[in-house]
Amino acid sequence: MLSEIVRVLVPGAAAFIIGMGITPILTHYLYKYKAWKKTSGKIALDGSPAHGFNVLHKEHEVRAPRMGGIVIWASVLITILGIALVARFIPDAQILKLDFLSRNQTWIPLASLLVGAFAGLLDDFLLIRPGGGEGLWLSFRLLIVFLLSSFIGLWFWFKLDVTAIGVPFGAPLEIGWLIVPLFVLISLALYASGIIDGIDGLSGGVFGSVVASYAIIAFAQNQIDLAAFAAAIVGGILAFLWFNIPPARFYMSDTGTMALTLTIATLAFMTDDLGGGVGIAVLPVIGALLVATVASNIAQVVWKRFFGRKLFLIAPLHHHFEAMGWPSSKIVMRYWVLSVVFAFMGVIIALATT
């Protein structure tokens, strides 16, 4: 008898092994075709050159390829399709139980992952083109997130009849059609948190903790296919992280961050009222470091606007610590520790109310 936990862990292990296997091939071509930014430099949110960031990372941006996020979503895609194909052609009862490609649990998050991945990949291609590119306009990337999240939000409302959000230790809050704009807002906020991909190893550790938390929550709700999907993403992230530990062989970049942030939004909604839980309410806890990243950027802009000076040496927060003189390895390790702590806290709240 194949236990439920094995059904979840096998995809995670498979995605890790696949990721470790495809990375040498991927990096060969990324370096062969020089898939990195041709000119260093970053523009701040107010349109001015980000002098502090550019001083710290002047050489880093052009030393390693972008598009490392391919390792993550490709590992997941190969895993989910591979197991589905094996189960189709070898109809053994035990193998069939490993197939976690299901319409009611994994189609929506898989679509989020892939659409985000390919939109981000297009942005990366434009950034690494000869002569130096600017990538997709921010407004266009935000439009992609808006359109995709609107479609998924409407799907939750129309098709799945989701009209309420879970409240920890209380009855669900009925909000009706507002579930659609709520999903859009959360998706946009999470996409903004993708700027945490700024120091070798930082984003992988944080995103890994967040997605692993939702794998546990989905498992507790008996959404086994969704838990297996999240576990596969964690496996892909771990494979990516193996090669992203300083000095990074590549950067996650938009093809990874856009895919992961959109998928996290979907996981939060799938584990909320739809799964009898509070996946949305615990998102700010589980993703506390993502919240801090976005909040520090917003605070920096507002502070400069109203007080004429910067609140942080550099925003977002992790670069502020760099500017203070903290070694990047110390920042990354402390973020990893905190991400696990916040993940535990969020999972405890979620399981206590499930």
C-alpha positions, 0 to 999 in steps of 0.5 A, a space after each residue: 500500500 503506497 502511503 500518502 506521504 510517499 506520494 508527496 515525497 517521491 515527486 519532490 525527490 524526483 524533481 531534485 534529481 532531475 534538476 541536478 541532472 539538467 543543470 550541467 546541460 543548461 549551464 553549458 548553453 547559458 555560458 556558451 551563449 553568454 546569457 548575462 546582462 551585457 551592461 551592469 547597472 540598475 534604475 531605482 523606482 523613482 527613475 534615478 540610477 541606483 548608485 548604492 546598488 550599482 557600487 555593490 553589484 557593479 561586477 556581479 550582474 555581468 559575471 553569471 548568466 540569468 535564467 537559472 529559474 529554468 532549473 526549477 520549473 523544468 524539473 517540475 514540468 518533467 516530473 509531473 509529465 514524466 510520472 503521468 506518462 509512466 502511469 498511463 503506459 504502465 497502469 500498475 495500481 501503485 504507479 497510478 497513485 503517484 500521478 499528481 496531475 489532476 484537474 481539480 488540484 494541479 492544473 491551476 497552479 501548474 498553469 500559473 507556474 508555466 505562464 509566469 515562467 515563459 513571461 519571465 523567460 521573454 524578459 530575460 531574453 530581452 535583457 541579455 540580447 547583444 548591445 544590452 537590453 532593458 527587458 520587458 517594460 515593467 508596465 507590460 510585466 505587470 499587465 501579464 500578472 494582472 491578466 493571468 491573476 484576473 483569469 485565475 481569480 475568475 476561475 476561483 469565483 465562477 468555476 470553483 465557487 470560492 466566495 470566502 476567505 478563511 479566518 484563523 480560529 473563526 468562521 470564513 469571511 464571505 466576500 463574494 466577487 471581491 475574491 477576484 480583485 483580492 487574488 489580483 492584489 496578492 499576485 501583484 504584491 507577491 510578484 513585487 517581492 521577486 526583487 528578493 533575488 538579489 544575493 547569491 542563494 537568498 531567493 532560493 532559500 526563502 521561496 523554498 521555505 514558503 512553498 514547503 509550508 504550503 506543501 505541508 498545509 495541503 497535505 494536512 487538508 488531504 489535497 495530496 496532488 497539490 501537496 505533491 506539486 508543491 513538493 516537486 517545486 521544493 525539489 526543483 528549488 533545492 536543485 537550483 540552490 545547490 548551484 546558486 550557493 555563493 559564488 552562484 553559477 547562475 541567477 534565478 531571474 524573472 523566469 524563476 521569480 515570476 513563476 514562483 510568486 504567481 504559483 505561491 499566490 495560487 497555492 495560498 488560495 487553493 489551501 484557503 476556504 477551498 481546502 477548508 483552511 486559512 492559506 491566505 491569512 497565513 501568507 503574510 506570516 509564512 512569507 514575512 521576508 517577502 513582505 519585508 522586502 516589498 515594504 522596505 522598497 515602498 518605505 524607501 520611496 515614500 520617505 524620499 518623497 516626503 522627507 527628501 532623504 533615504 530611510 535605508 542605505 539601499 532598498 530593499 532591506 537585504 541590500 541595506 544590510 550589505 551596505 552596512 558591511 554585512 557579508 552576503 553569506 551572513 545575510 543569506 544564512 540569517 534570511 534562511 533561518 528566519 524564513 524557516 522560523 516564519 514558515 513554522 509559525 505560519 504552518 502552526 497557525 494553519 494546522 491549528 485552524 484546519 
